[in-house]
Amino acid sequence: MRTDDGDLLRHHGDTEVGGGLVDLAVNVRTGTPPAWLREVLADSLAGLAAYPDGAAARTAVAARHGRTPEEVLLTSGAAEAFVLLARALRPRHAVVVHPQFTEPEAALRDAGHPVDRLVLPPEAGFRLDPSALPSAADLVVVGNPTNPTSVLHPATTLAGLTRPGRVLVVDEAFADTVPGEPESLAGRRDLPGLVVLRSLTKTWGLAGLRIGYVLAAPELIARLEAAQPLWPVSSPALAAAIATCTPSARAEAEAAARSTAVDRAHLLARLAENPGVRVHGVPASSFVLVELPDADKVRLRLREAGFAVRRGDTFPGLGPNWLRIAVRDRATTDAFCTALRHCRAD
């Protein structure tokens, strides 16, 4: 069902932060970009006089996922890919699986495409039931792990959604926050109509640089590239793409994912000490989604206490009793959960 909540679809966590607040609203890993990556970016500035050439970066990303360069499109952040898909495709029946990142639906609407929603219920742990997807859907968008639910869908479930005549877009912007990336489809070349989107924002702290990429069959990549402006990715962003594909960088990302899993377990344990705070499903990424009474009022009290969290009511399928909380180190989590308890008591 299409609704008229376009302004809410364009609300993102960065608008929650600032003013000295402790940031639990944005899902970018703290302490990033690391020093070695900042050095790579600084070194790339010497070549700014030349137009950017993405060939080496495409080759590096392709090798990272066992693909050919023709199956890779570098984008100005993963969000640009949603705009390109909306411009290049002509879906008759587009379905976005919610709750999830709202930019895909917003981009489709902006391009004039009607959008249906498949809303996953919290009672089922926000798990995707393939039988609930309309068989006529020729464009399906789903996140994995999904923002804001943090639920990781089995790769076999998502692979089963592919079929000739359907484009399945899997947003894997948070895939590298999961140790081992066990449910990623990024390396699958055998599934018809599969499109996988990836981002360097979350693990490497490069939201301001704007770098992501699309993985798909060469003919679909060519269609998306034709909808893209010239030189869409800057030379520093290309350098970052190459650098983060190296074995040492991938090992660092894996270590960060494992550390995040430990910190997430601590956050969940502390949240469980707050009566009435519910977590639906099994969180797998660098954030958790919680349901609690009067969450909209609690969020404002938390701001007064110095903490910013992401409101949940801008995600289709959720409402004012939901908050998304980023995983942070144990000390930050402890301070936050103490503040949460006090704010709810007030």
DRENMILO-409147 format. One line per field, with one value per residue (C-alpha): residue number from 1; residue in three letters; x, y, z. Coordinates in steps of 0.5 Angstrom, whole numbers, m for minus. Example, Ala and Ser with C-alpha at 12.3 -4.5 7.8 and 13.67 -1.06 7.14 Angstrom:
BEGIN
i <- c(1	2)
aa <- c(ALA	SER)
X <- c(25	27)
Y <- c(m9	m2)
Z <- c(16	14)
END
This chain:
BEGIN
i <- c(1	2	3	4	5	6	7	8	9	10	11	12	13	14	15	16	17	18	19	20	21	22	23	24	25	26	27	28	29	30	31	32	33	34	35	36	37	38	39	40	41	42	43	44	45	46	47	48	49	50	51	52	53	54	55	56	57	58	59	60	61	62	63	64	65	66	67	68	69	70	71	72	73	74	75	76	77	78	79	80	81	82	83	84	85	86	87	88	89	90	91	92	93	94	95	96	97	98	99	100	101	102	103	104	105	106	107	108	109	110	111	112	113	114	115	116	117	118	119	120	121	122	123	124	125	126	127	128	129	130	131	132	133	134	135	136	137	138	139	140	141	142	143	144	145	146	147	148	149	150	151	152	153	154	155	156	157	158	159	160	161	162	163	164	165	166	167	168	169	170	171	172	173	174	175	176	177	178	179	180	181	182	183	184	185	186	187	188	189	190	191	192	193	194	195	196	197	198	199	200	201	202	203	204	205	206	207	208	209	210	211	212	213	214	215	216	217	218	219	220	221	222	223	224	225	226	227	228	229	230	231	232	233	234	235	236	237	238	239	240	241	242	243	244	245	246	247	248	249	250	251	252	253	254	255	256	257	258	259	260	261	262	263	264	265	266	267	268	269	270	271	272	273	274	275	276	277	278	279	280	281	282	283	284	285	286	287	288	289	290	291	292	293	294	295	296	297	298	299	300	301	302	303	304	305	306	307	308	309	310	311	312	313	314	315	316	317	318	319	320	321	322	323	324	325	326	327	328	329	330	331	332	333	334	335	336	337	338	339	340	341	342	343	344	345	346)
aa <- c(MET	ARG	THR	ASP	ASP	GLY	ASP	LEU	LEU	ARG	HIS	HIS	GLY	ASP	THR	GLU	VAL	GLY	GLY	GLY	LEU	VAL	ASP	LEU	ALA	VAL	ASN	VAL	ARG	THR	GLY	THR	PRO	PRO	ALA	TRP	LEU	ARG	GLU	VAL	LEU	ALA	ASP	SER	LEU	ALA	GLY	LEU	ALA	ALA	TYR	PRO	ASP	GLY	ALA	ALA	ALA	ARG	THR	ALA	VAL	ALA	ALA	ARG	HIS	GLY	ARG	THR	PRO	GLU	GLU	VAL	LEU	LEU	THR	SER	GLY	ALA	ALA	GLU	ALA	PHE	VAL	LEU	LEU	ALA	ARG	ALA	LEU	ARG	PRO	ARG	HIS	ALA	VAL	VAL	VAL	HIS	PRO	GLN	PHE	THR	GLU	PRO	GLU	ALA	ALA	LEU	ARG	ASP	ALA	GLY	HIS	PRO	VAL	ASP	ARG	LEU	VAL	LEU	PRO	PRO	GLU	ALA	GLY	PHE	ARG	LEU	ASP	PRO	SER	ALA	LEU	PRO	SER	ALA	ALA	ASP	LEU	VAL	VAL	VAL	GLY	ASN	PRO	THR	ASN	PRO	THR	SER	VAL	LEU	HIS	PRO	ALA	THR	THR	LEU	ALA	GLY	LEU	THR	ARG	PRO	GLY	ARG	VAL	LEU	VAL	VAL	ASP	GLU	ALA	PHE	ALA	ASP	THR	VAL	PRO	GLY	GLU	PRO	GLU	SER	LEU	ALA	GLY	ARG	ARG	ASP	LEU	PRO	GLY	LEU	VAL	VAL	LEU	ARG	SER	LEU	THR	LYS	THR	TRP	GLY	LEU	ALA	GLY	LEU	ARG	ILE	GLY	TYR	VAL	LEU	ALA	ALA	PRO	GLU	LEU	ILE	ALA	ARG	LEU	GLU	ALA	ALA	GLN	PRO	LEU	TRP	PRO	VAL	SER	SER	PRO	ALA	LEU	ALA	ALA	ALA	ILE	ALA	THR	CYS	THR	PRO	SER	ALA	ARG	ALA	GLU	ALA	GLU	ALA	ALA	ALA	ARG	SER	THR	ALA	VAL	ASP	ARG	ALA	HIS	LEU	LEU	ALA	ARG	LEU	ALA	GLU	ASN	PRO	GLY	VAL	ARG	VAL	HIS	GLY	VAL	PRO	ALA	SER	SER	PHE	VAL	LEU	VAL	GLU	LEU	PRO	ASP	ALA	ASP	LYS	VAL	ARG	LEU	ARG	LEU	ARG	GLU	ALA	GLY	PHE	ALA	VAL	ARG	ARG	GLY	ASP	THR	PHE	PRO	GLY	LEU	GLY	PRO	ASN	TRP	LEU	ARG	ILE	ALA	VAL	ARG	ASP	ARG	ALA	THR	THR	ASP	ALA	PHE	CYS	THR	ALA	LEU	ARG	HIS	CYS	ARG	ALA	ASP)
X <- c(0	3	2	4	10	15	18	19	22	28	29	36	40	45	39	39	46	50	50	55	51	53	52	48	43	48	51	58	64	67	74	74	77	83	90	92	86	87	94	91	86	91	96	90	90	96	92	86	88	87	80	78	79	75	78	83	78	73	78	80	72	71	77	74	68	70	67	69	70	64	60	62	59	62	57	57	55	50	45	46	45	38	37	40	36	30	32	34	29	21	18	11	10	15	15	20	20	20	22	28	32	27	32	30	22	24	28	23	17	21	22	14	14	8	11	8	10	11	11	14	11	15	11	15	22	22	23	22	16	17	10	8	11	7	8	8	13	18	23	24	28	30	36	41	42	36	36	33	31	38	35	40	36	38	42	38	31	33	36	30	26	30	27	27	24	25	30	32	36	39	42	48	51	52	54	61	59	57	63	65	59	55	49	52	50	55	59	53	53	48	42	38	36	40	43	47	49	55	58	64	61	59	66	70	67	67	60	63	67	61	63	59	58	53	54	50	50	54	48	44	51	51	44	45	52	48	44	50	53	60	66	61	66	72	79	80	74	77	83	79	75	82	85	79	79	86	87	90	84	79	82	81	74	73	76	72	65	67	68	62	58	61	59	52	51	53	48	43	44	44	37	34	35	30	23	19	24	23	28	24	28	36	40	46	49	52	45	39	32	28	20	18	12	13	19	18	18	24	28	27	29	35	37	37	41	46	45	42	38	35	27	23	17	20	21	14	12	14	11	12	14	21	28	34	41	48	52	58	64	62	63	58	53	53	52	47	43	43	41	35	33	33	29	24	23	22)
Y <- c(0	7	12	20	20	22	27	21	17	22	23	20	19	24	29	26	28	34	39	35	29	22	19	12	15	14	7	9	5	10	12	11	12	9	13	8	10	17	17	13	19	24	21	21	29	29	27	31	35	29	26	20	13	8	2	0	0	m4	m9	m9	m10	m15	m19	m18	m22	m27	m23	m19	m12	m12	m14	m8	m1	4	9	16	12	6	11	13	6	6	13	9	3	8	11	5	0	0	m4	m6	m8	m6	m8	m6	m10	m6	m4	m2	3	8	11	6	7	15	14	10	14	20	17	16	8	6	2	m3	m5	m12	m10	m16	m16	m16	m22	m26	m23	m19	m25	m25	m30	m32	m34	m27	m24	m22	m27	m21	m17	m16	m11	m13	m9	m12	m11	m16	m15	m10	m3	m2	m9	m12	m18	m23	m27	m33	m33	m39	m35	m29	m33	m37	m30	m30	m32	m30	m23	m20	m16	m17	m12	m14	m8	m11	m4	m7	m14	m13	m12	m19	m24	m28	m25	m32	m30	m25	m26	m21	m27	m31	m30	m36	m32	m29	m21	m21	m14	m13	m6	m5	1	3	8	3	0	5	11	14	17	24	21	18	11	5	0	m5	m12	m15	m18	m14	m12	m9	m6	m3	0	3	6	9	13	15	22	22	22	20	18	22	20	20	15	11	10	8	3	0	0	m3	m9	m11	m17	m13	m9	m15	m18	m11	m11	m18	m16	m10	m15	m19	m14	m11	m18	m18	m11	m12	m18	m13	m8	m13	m16	m9	m7	m14	m10	m5	m8	m7	m6	m11	m13	m17	m22	m24	m17	m19	m12	m6	m3	m6	m4	m4	m3	1	5	12	11	18	22	17	19	27	26	22	28	32	27	27	21	21	15	14	15	9	12	14	7	4	m1	2	7	12	6	4	7	4	4	4	m1	2	0	m2	4	8	3	2	10	10	4	8	14	10	7	14	17	12	13	20)
Z <- c(0	m2	3	3	8	3	9	14	9	8	15	17	24	23	24	31	33	35	40	44	45	45	39	39	33	27	26	24	27	32	32	24	19	22	21	16	12	13	10	4	3	4	m1	m6	m6	m10	m16	m16	m22	m26	m28	m23	m27	m23	m27	m21	m16	m20	m21	m13	m12	m17	m14	m7	m9	m14	m20	m26	m27	m31	m26	m21	m21	m16	m14	m10	m3	m4	m3	m11	m13	m11	m15	m21	m20	m20	m26	m30	m29	m31	m25	m26	m19	m14	m7	m1	5	11	16	13	10	7	1	m4	m3	m3	m10	m13	m11	m14	m21	m21	m19	m15	m9	m5	2	5	12	17	24	30	33	28	29	23	19	12	10	2	1	3	m3	m9	m14	m19	m16	m21	m17	m10	m5	2	7	10	15	15	18	23	25	25	23	18	13	11	4	2	3	m1	m6	m7	m8	m15	m21	m29	m30	m23	m20	m13	m10	m3	1	4	7	14	11	14	21	21	23	17	13	13	9	4	m3	m6	m9	m12	m20	m21	m19	m24	m23	m17	m15	m9	m6	m1	3	6	11	17	18	15	17	10	10	8	3	m1	m4	m5	m10	m14	m16	m21	m28	m33	m38	m31	m29	m36	m36	m29	m31	m37	m32	m28	m29	m31	m26	m20	m15	m13	m13	m6	m6	m11	m7	m1	m5	m7	0	4	m1	1	6	12	11	11	17	21	18	21	28	28	27	32	37	35	37	44	45	42	47	53	50	50	57	60	56	59	66	64	65	59	54	48	43	37	33	34	32	28	26	29	32	36	35	42	43	50	52	50	47	43	50	53	47	48	56	53	49	56	59	53	49	42	39	33	33	30	28	21	19	15	20	26	31	36	41	38	38	34	39	36	39	42	47	54	58	53	54	61	62	57	60	67	63	60	67	70	64	64	72	70)
END
